[in-house]
């Protein structure tokens, strides 16, 4: 495979890995010595924003329960909360909304100590937990690894207000110009090669095979092969200077369908993938429904029918949960452990398919 830096090639195929650092930022902020001292002060009350960015025209009713739970949680815990539409930020000119939202994060970050970026379909089911549990004094940006596959999630992260994070997000938002015209997975797919290129410049040559897969990706299978390739080249490193990637099942949020909508107070905080048109009323005789092929599309509502969120800022307010879906911690941890083992087997299976891309 030959690589070309001509404008026409880059326009149609994306920019391949280079043999030198991409920017001065890489040299300045990704080196072993940091010029930005940590600002975390555990004894200080941190100013934290919960931010949800939606696209112009989004029907918020689709996420009504999830959004209500997040807004009420913010009131209860004293966090700032903002739900914004992308059209309000014309300075963010990225064509792809998924990349544009990271630019919008940058418009808010300077006013806070930390910013928790969230998807609109994430719901708080355990309002007694706090984001400070996941703030690492050694990390400027905290991501997490999905349980059902080997992806880094781009839909939620905890960002510290510092120069490193601002530059990282600025470059990532602009990375839409680098992705190939393929089944690229938008920002979630791009995040993998972006992190690998930025944090490990010595691996540029090894990443060329991964880039070749990415450039020719046509479906989820090839996208997952590409992501498995990148993860293998990186050596599954999760903690490097400035960046922390939470291992499977240890972050502030997970997909609701993984455990058929059941959850535990000891393990869980937020659940992801709650869209009103996909919810089902819970019936104790239906608990195995998620083992069917539709498990990614539907879920049992963790909240009571017609949940009333009025007065949720009151300390005496009772979270409107359907407690039939709350189970023992052992049930959740054993289920997730089984899923993690299945995912690991599938990852190695996909990694084995990289061979045919090596010329």
URLIN-V819299 format. One record per residue. N is the residue number from 1. RES is the residue in three letters. SS is DSSP state (2 for helix, 1 for strand, 0 for the rest). PHI is phi as a letter, one per 30 degrees, with the letter a starting at -180 (* if undefined). OMEGA is omega in radians with two decimals (* if undefined). Layout:
n:res:ss:phi:omega
N:RES:SS:PHI:OMEGA
N:RES:SS:PHI:OMEGA
//
This chain:
n:res:ss:phi:omega
1:UNK:0:*:3.08
2:UNK:0:c:-3.11
3:UNK:0:c:-3.04
4:UNK:0:b:3.12
5:UNK:0:c:-3.14
6:UNK:0:d:-3.14
7:UNK:2:e:-3.11
8:UNK:2:d:3.12
9:UNK:2:d:-3.12
10:UNK:2:d:-3.13
11:UNK:2:e:-3.03
12:UNK:2:c:-3.00
13:UNK:2:c:-3.06
14:UNK:0:i:-3.08
15:UNK:0:d:3.13
16:UNK:0:d:3.07
17:UNK:0:e:3.12
18:UNK:0:c:3.12
19:UNK:0:c:3.12
20:UNK:0:b:3.11
21:UNK:0:e:-3.03
22:UNK:0:d:-3.06
23:UNK:0:b:3.03
24:UNK:2:d:3.10
25:UNK:2:e:-3.13
26:UNK:2:e:-3.13
27:UNK:2:d:-3.00
28:UNK:2:d:-2.99
29:UNK:2:c:-3.11
30:UNK:0:c:3.12
31:UNK:0:d:-3.10
32:UNK:0:d:3.13
33:UNK:0:c:-3.12
34:UNK:0:c:3.07
35:UNK:0:c:-3.09
36:UNK:0:c:-3.13
37:UNK:0:d:3.11
38:UNK:0:d:-3.11
39:UNK:0:c:-3.09
40:UNK:0:d:3.11
41:UNK:0:b:-3.03
42:UNK:0:e:-3.13
43:UNK:0:d:-3.11
44:UNK:0:c:3.04
45:UNK:0:d:-3.08
46:UNK:0:d:3.06
47:UNK:0:d:-3.00
48:UNK:1:b:3.09
49:UNK:1:c:2.94
50:UNK:1:c:-3.05
51:UNK:1:b:3.02
52:UNK:1:b:3.12
53:UNK:1:c:3.11
54:UNK:1:c:-3.13
55:UNK:0:d:3.10
56:UNK:0:e:3.11
57:UNK:0:i:3.13
58:UNK:0:d:3.09
59:UNK:0:d:-3.05
60:UNK:2:d:3.10
61:UNK:2:e:3.12
62:UNK:2:d:-3.07
63:UNK:2:c:-2.96
64:UNK:2:e:-3.12
65:UNK:2:d:-3.13
66:UNK:2:d:-3.12
67:UNK:2:d:3.12
68:UNK:2:d:-3.13
69:UNK:2:d:-3.14
70:UNK:2:d:3.13
71:UNK:2:d:3.14
72:UNK:2:d:3.10
73:UNK:2:d:3.13
74:UNK:2:d:3.10
75:UNK:2:d:-3.08
76:UNK:2:d:-3.06
77:UNK:2:c:3.10
78:UNK:0:i:3.05
79:UNK:0:d:2.96
80:UNK:1:d:-3.09
81:UNK:1:b:3.08
82:UNK:1:b:3.00
83:UNK:1:c:-3.01
84:UNK:1:b:3.10
85:UNK:1:c:-3.01
86:UNK:2:d:-3.09
87:UNK:2:d:-3.13
88:UNK:2:d:-3.04
89:UNK:0:b:-3.08
90:UNK:0:d:3.11
91:UNK:0:d:3.10
92:UNK:0:c:-2.95
93:UNK:0:c:3.11
94:UNK:0:d:-3.09
95:UNK:0:d:-3.12
96:UNK:0:d:-3.13
97:UNK:2:e:-3.08
98:UNK:2:d:3.05
99:UNK:2:d:-3.09
100:UNK:2:e:-3.09
101:UNK:2:d:3.10
102:UNK:2:d:3.01
103:UNK:2:d:-3.14
104:UNK:2:d:3.05
105:UNK:2:e:-3.11
106:UNK:2:d:-3.14
107:UNK:2:d:-3.11
108:UNK:2:c:-2.99
109:UNK:2:e:-3.09
110:UNK:0:d:-3.08
111:UNK:0:c:-3.06
112:UNK:0:b:3.01
113:UNK:0:d:3.11
114:UNK:1:b:3.08
115:UNK:1:b:3.07
116:UNK:1:c:3.13
117:UNK:1:d:-3.01
118:UNK:1:b:2.98
119:UNK:0:d:-3.11
120:UNK:0:d:-3.12
121:UNK:0:c:3.05
122:UNK:1:c:-3.08
123:UNK:1:b:3.07
124:UNK:1:d:3.09
125:UNK:0:c:-3.14
126:UNK:0:b:-2.99
127:UNK:0:d:-3.14
128:UNK:0:d:3.12
129:UNK:0:d:-3.08
130:UNK:0:b:-3.11
131:UNK:2:d:3.13
132:UNK:2:e:3.09
133:UNK:2:e:-3.05
134:UNK:2:c:3.07
135:UNK:0:d:-3.14
136:UNK:0:c:-3.13
137:UNK:0:d:-3.14
138:UNK:0:c:-3.08
139:UNK:1:c:3.05
140:UNK:1:c:3.11
141:UNK:1:b:-3.14
142:UNK:1:c:3.07
143:UNK:1:c:3.04
144:UNK:1:b:-3.14
145:UNK:1:c:3.12
146:UNK:0:d:-3.10
147:UNK:0:d:-3.03
148:UNK:0:d:3.05
149:UNK:0:a:-3.08
150:UNK:0:c:-3.13
151:UNK:0:d:2.79
152:UNK:1:d:3.12
153:UNK:0:c:3.09
154:UNK:0:c:-3.03
155:UNK:0:d:3.10
156:UNK:0:a:3.09
157:UNK:1:a:3.08
158:UNK:1:c:-3.05
159:UNK:1:c:3.05
160:UNK:1:d:3.07
161:UNK:0:d:3.08
162:UNK:0:a:-3.08
163:UNK:2:d:-3.11
164:UNK:2:d:-3.11
165:UNK:2:d:3.14
166:UNK:2:d:-3.13
167:UNK:2:d:3.09
168:UNK:2:e:-3.11
169:UNK:2:d:3.10
170:UNK:2:d:3.14
171:UNK:2:d:-3.14
172:UNK:2:d:3.10
173:UNK:2:e:-3.13
174:UNK:2:d:-3.09
175:UNK:2:d:3.10
176:UNK:2:e:3.13
177:UNK:2:d:-3.10
178:UNK:0:c:-3.03
179:UNK:0:d:-3.10
180:UNK:0:d:3.03
181:UNK:0:d:-3.09
182:UNK:0:b:3.02
183:UNK:0:d:-2.90
184:UNK:0:c:3.11
185:UNK:0:i:-3.13
186:UNK:2:h:-3.03
187:UNK:2:d:-3.11
188:UNK:2:d:3.08
189:UNK:2:d:-3.10
190:UNK:2:d:-3.07
191:UNK:2:e:-3.06
192:UNK:2:d:-3.13
193:UNK:2:d:3.11
194:UNK:2:d:3.14
195:UNK:2:d:-3.12
196:UNK:2:d:3.14
197:UNK:2:d:-3.06
198:UNK:2:d:-3.04
199:UNK:2:d:-3.06
200:UNK:0:b:-3.11
201:UNK:2:d:3.12
202:UNK:2:d:-3.11
203:UNK:2:c:-3.07
204:UNK:0:e:-3.10
205:UNK:0:d:-3.13
206:UNK:0:d:-3.10
207:UNK:0:d:-3.09
208:UNK:2:d:3.08
209:UNK:2:d:3.11
210:UNK:2:d:3.12
211:UNK:2:d:3.12
212:UNK:2:d:3.09
213:UNK:2:d:-3.13
214:UNK:2:d:-3.10
215:UNK:2:d:-3.09
216:UNK:0:c:-3.13
217:UNK:0:d:-3.11
218:UNK:0:b:-3.10
219:UNK:0:a:-3.11
220:UNK:2:d:-3.13
221:UNK:2:d:3.14
222:UNK:2:d:3.07
223:UNK:2:d:3.13
224:UNK:2:d:3.06
225:UNK:2:d:3.10
226:UNK:2:e:-3.12
227:UNK:2:d:3.07
228:UNK:2:d:3.10
229:UNK:2:d:-3.13
230:UNK:2:d:-3.13
231:UNK:2:d:3.13
232:UNK:2:d:3.11
233:UNK:2:d:3.13
234:UNK:2:d:-3.12
235:UNK:0:i:3.14
236:UNK:0:h:3.04
237:UNK:0:d:-3.10
238:UNK:0:c:-3.11
239:UNK:1:b:3.05
240:UNK:1:b:-3.12
241:UNK:0:e:3.11
242:UNK:1:i:-2.98
243:UNK:1:c:3.05
244:UNK:1:b:3.08
245:UNK:1:c:-3.11
246:UNK:1:d:3.10
247:UNK:0:d:-3.12
248:UNK:0:e:3.02
249:UNK:0:i:-3.11
250:UNK:0:c:-3.07
251:UNK:0:c:-3.10
252:UNK:0:d:-3.07
253:UNK:1:b:3.03
254:UNK:1:b:-3.14
255:UNK:1:d:-3.08
256:UNK:2:d:-3.04
257:UNK:2:d:-3.10
258:UNK:2:e:-3.12
259:UNK:2:b:3.11
260:UNK:0:h:3.07
261:UNK:0:i:3.09
262:UNK:0:d:-3.13
263:UNK:1:a:3.13
264:UNK:0:b:3.14
265:UNK:0:d:-3.11
266:UNK:0:d:-3.02
267:UNK:0:c:-2.88
268:UNK:0:c:3.11
269:UNK:0:b:3.12
270:UNK:1:b:3.09
271:UNK:1:b:-3.04
272:UNK:1:c:3.06
273:UNK:0:i:3.07
274:UNK:0:c:3.05
275:UNK:0:b:-2.95
276:UNK:2:e:-3.08
277:UNK:2:d:-3.13
278:UNK:2:c:-3.07
279:UNK:1:d:3.09
280:UNK:1:b:3.03
281:UNK:0:d:-3.08
282:UNK:0:d:3.03
283:UNK:0:b:-3.04
284:UNK:2:e:3.12
285:UNK:2:d:-3.05
286:UNK:2:c:-2.93
287:UNK:0:d:3.12
288:UNK:0:c:-3.10
289:UNK:2:e:-3.07
290:UNK:2:d:3.06
291:UNK:2:d:3.11
292:UNK:0:d:-3.06
293:UNK:2:d:-3.09
294:UNK:2:d:-3.00
295:UNK:2:d:3.14
296:UNK:2:d:-3.00
297:UNK:0:c:-3.05
298:UNK:0:b:-3.14
299:UNK:1:a:3.02
300:UNK:1:d:-3.09
301:UNK:0:d:3.12
302:UNK:0:d:-3.13
303:UNK:1:c:3.12
304:UNK:0:d:3.07
305:UNK:0:e:3.13
306:UNK:0:h:-3.14
307:UNK:0:e:-3.13
308:UNK:0:c:-3.09
309:UNK:0:c:3.13
310:UNK:0:d:3.11
311:UNK:0:i:-3.05
312:UNK:0:d:3.11
313:UNK:0:d:3.12
314:UNK:0:d:3.13
315:UNK:0:e:-3.13
316:UNK:0:d:-3.12
317:UNK:0:d:3.14
318:UNK:0:c:3.14
319:UNK:0:e:-3.01
320:UNK:0:d:-3.06
321:UNK:1:c:2.94
322:UNK:0:d:-2.98
323:UNK:2:d:3.07
324:UNK:2:d:-3.14
325:UNK:2:c:3.10
326:UNK:1:d:-3.06
327:UNK:0:b:3.14
328:UNK:0:d:-3.12
329:UNK:2:e:-3.11
330:UNK:2:d:3.13
331:UNK:2:d:-3.12
332:UNK:2:d:-3.08
333:UNK:2:d:3.13
334:UNK:2:d:3.11
335:UNK:2:d:-3.13
336:UNK:2:d:3.11
337:UNK:2:d:3.09
338:UNK:2:d:3.13
339:UNK:2:d:3.13
340:UNK:2:d:3.10
341:UNK:2:d:3.10
342:UNK:2:d:-3.14
343:UNK:2:d:3.14
344:UNK:2:d:3.09
345:UNK:2:d:-3.13
346:UNK:2:d:3.11
347:UNK:2:d:3.14
348:UNK:2:d:3.07
349:UNK:2:d:3.13
350:UNK:2:d:3.13
351:UNK:2:d:3.12
352:UNK:2:d:-3.13
353:UNK:2:d:3.10
354:UNK:2:d:-3.05
355:UNK:2:e:-3.06
356:UNK:2:d:3.13
357:UNK:2:c:-3.13
358:UNK:0:d:-3.11
359:UNK:0:c:*
//
